């Protein structure tokens, strides 16, 4: 039962964390985007503190919810983080406003890389195995950063047109 609950919590929280990039302040990018290691540690803490691990998990989720409200709106949208978020908006609305076709293949590959990285991450957390957990986290992070870089590229292509 603990493994099922852990897997469910991890899937929900990682999905929430990685796909809720609705902010555009650089401070918000840094403070919200760096929560994955803390979330992983909180999930891993179930070894030491049992169900009390839900307290730090809840605090992290609470932080992710209130984080966007703690920072002022950016003065401009020239930062890498802002461009990444705006690029994601272009990408999600590509059926209404098509993005250049040369982005499609790499975005699909990067999504697969992130998803593939989540497999060893989840397995490592469920089995309390450090190597797949760390490997999965690295793959997810690198895939996400490259994905966000592609979103910046999409933003710049769309603004240029």
N, C-alpha and C positions, 0 to 999 in steps of 0.2 A: 504493500500500500504506500509506503514512504517513497518508493521509487516512482510510482505513478504520480503522486502529488508533486514530487520534485520535478519530474519531467514536464508536467502541466504548467507549474509555476514558471519554470525556466522558459518554456516556449512562449508563454504569454508575455512575460516581462522583457525578454529579448526582442520579441516582435514589437512591443510598445516602444522600447528604447530606440531601436534602429529605424523604425518607420514613422516616428512622430517628429520629424525635423521641421517643425513649423516656425521656428524662431530664426531671427536673423542677426542678433547681436553677437559679436565675437565672444564676449564674456559668457553669454548663454551657451554658445557652441562649446566652449571649453568646459564649463561647469556641468553641462548636461551630457556632453558626449564622452566624458571620461568616467561615467558611472559603471560601465560594464565590469571592470575588475572588482569594484565594490559589491556589485550584485553577485558576481561569481563567488566571492569570499563569503557573502552572507548565505548563499545557498550551501556552500561547503561547510559552513559553521553548524549545520544540522548534526554533524558528527560530534561536535563538542557541546552544543547547547540544545539539541533536540528541536522540538517544535518552537522553542524560543527564537529560532532563526527567522521566524515570521516577523519578529519585531524589526530587525534591521532591513529585511526585505520590504516591509511596509514603509519604513522611513525612506528608503531609496525610491520607492514608487511615489511617495508623497513629494519628495524632492523633485522628481521628474515632472510632476503635475504643477507644482508651484513655481518651479524654476523660470518659466517664461514670464511670470508676473513680477519677478524681482528685478528685472533689468529694464532700463529705458529703451524705447525704440531707437534703432540706430539712426545717426544723422545722415548716413548715406548707405548705399548698397554696393559699395566697391570692395568690401572684404570678401575673401575666399568663401567663408561660411554663408554669407548672404547670397552670393552668386550660386553656390551649391543648392541652397533652398529654392531660389528662383528657377534654377535649371530643373530641379525636381518637379516644380509646378508645371513648367513647359512639358516635361516628359509625361506627367500624368494626364495632361490635356492634349496629348499628341493626336488624338482622333479628331478633335475640333480644329487644332492648329498644328499641322504636321511639322515634325522636326526633321532635319536632314537625315536621309536614310543611312549614311555611313556610321551613325551612332548605334543603330539597332543591334547589330551583332555583338559588339563589345558590351553593351549594357546587359544583354542576355547572358553572356559569358560571366560577367562580374556578379550577376545575381546568382548564377549557379555556383560560383566560387564561394560566395557568402553562405549560401545554403549548405554546400558541402562542408564548409568549416564548422557549421553549427552541429553537424553530426558527431564528430569526435568531442566537441565541447560538451554536448549533452551526455554522451556516453561516459565521458570522463567524470562529469559531475555526479551522474547516477552511480557509477562504480567507485567513486572516490579515487580516481587514478589521475595523478598530476600531469603526466606527459600528454595524454589526449586532451585534457582540459586546456593546458597552456597552448598546445599546438592549434586546437580549434579556435581559441581566443585570438591567436595571432592571425590565422587565416581569415577569420571574420573581420577583424580590424583592418587588415591590409586590403581585403576585398571591398570593404565599405569606404575606405579612404580613396581607393582607385575609382570606385563608383561615384563618389562625390566629386572627384576631380573631373570625371566625364560629365557630370551634371553642370559643372562650371563651364566646360567646353560647350555644352548644349546651350547654356544661357548666352554665352558670348556669340555663338553662331546665330541664335535667334534674334538677339539685339542688333547684330550687324545687318541682318536682312531687312 
